Amino acid sequence: MGPTTSGGSAVLDSATRELTRAVLLFSLAGRMRPDGSPLGALVDRYDFGRFEPHLRSSEKVLPVPVLALRAAPDDLHLPHGSHGLDLATADIMVVATPRGDVTLLLDCRFAADTEPAALAAWLADTCFDRERIRLGGRPLLDVLNERLALPTPLAHGQNVHQLVFPGGRLLHDLLTDGDGDDGDSARRPALLNEIVYRGRMPATHTPDLDATTPPNLRNHGVTLSSHGRGVSVQAGWAPHVENGLTLVALGMISALAALQRTRLAAFETMRANEQAMTDSPYEVRSLISRLSAGVNELQLDLAFGVEAYVDSLLIPEMLMESFQSSLRDALGIRDSLDNSARMVERLTSVISARSAALDAALAERDDRRDRTVSGLVAAATLIALPPTLLLTFFGVNGTNVHADRSILDLGTYGTAYALAWLPFVVLVVIGYVLLRRVGRHSGTLLSPPDGAPPAPVPAPRSASGS
């Protein structure tokens, strides 16, 4: 039994629409925390129908609107004109994830039938020349940055995904199978190719559409879903399904942007670790602290900026899961995530090894210092005790001490000097012999087992980097 409205009528996931809708998602370079946004939650601004309870429970993870405005159709200008399309509405929204990744959402509807060639050209224009889109005579991003008033202005990122929800005659042509005539049967693949590839490949190019048609999203004559890396064509779906598919694509674009940023940050962390040359323990500890903090941020980005959006937990429904899985595979997010996670894990190991090397070096330095101090104390004691004994001897009013003789008269006091110095000389000789014996036998502690040759140890990196 399908979901129903309060009046008892069934709410289907399929529907027809008169006007073609295009939702454009642009990742933006820069960070923006959505804390305290006055626009509320994304669930409050779009109709998600039966998916809303799932999104309400995951509201803390979802992107948050930070700016929303409706532009007059005549104010939105593309670099190469409108391509003959009559724009009816244009809603602009900037959303940010809890980790601060920002995405620009442009929701457009066209007032009349949309020709596939014109729509493909419009999609190509808004993708490849997106920096030149203007609003009211000014670059669109300049207008948004002025309204957001961020310390660091946002810039266009690398990732774009465009969702097309056909209406009118275009919807009919995409959902019609044809009557068996070669021209009619090839009509839908040609339309899909033209839109998905933004007119950059011949319309007769017919790749394996099964690779871009997620399972369970195809109901012959009623619904159709097909996509590439940059464009999705979703035909015959109800508005709440369209919005759910848009949210899935939004999560994928945000995750891909976070993944690329994490990869670059990992390389910067590696470079900072390699180029750091210092002998100061304080500076080394400061470096390790900074590198560890950076790696912690990378791990948080991978966990809450990528992994949170690439599984089916947000909307555990077959429709959303199928599209999400197919789009995730097309974008290659899973493999990139695994590779990035391994890179961060190895960075963590390198930083831990550097910290252990620092601790060992400091322990060795402290041990050398302790040995030096102990040696100095022992030497001072050895030097001070014999003169002390001699001075004590000469200070005694004994019969062996003559007032008219110098204390340096070895002929008279030679026996006293010998008795004072001989025991300490013998002690020094015995200690030296014992230390040499201990030093020779300590090497057996590091000998390889069974007489095997020792493993080669790589030379340390020199200051010149050679």
Helices and strands as residue ranges (DSSP letters): E 21-31, G 42-44, G 49-51, H 52-57, E 64-71, G 73-75, E 76-77, E 87-96, E 101-110, H 116-128, G 130-132, E 134-135, E 138-139, H 140-148, E 155-165, H 168-175, H 182-185, H 187-196, G 209-212, E 224-227, E 231-235, H 239-275, H 281-300, I 301-306, G 307-309, H 318-331, H 333-395, H 410-441, G 442-446, G 449-451
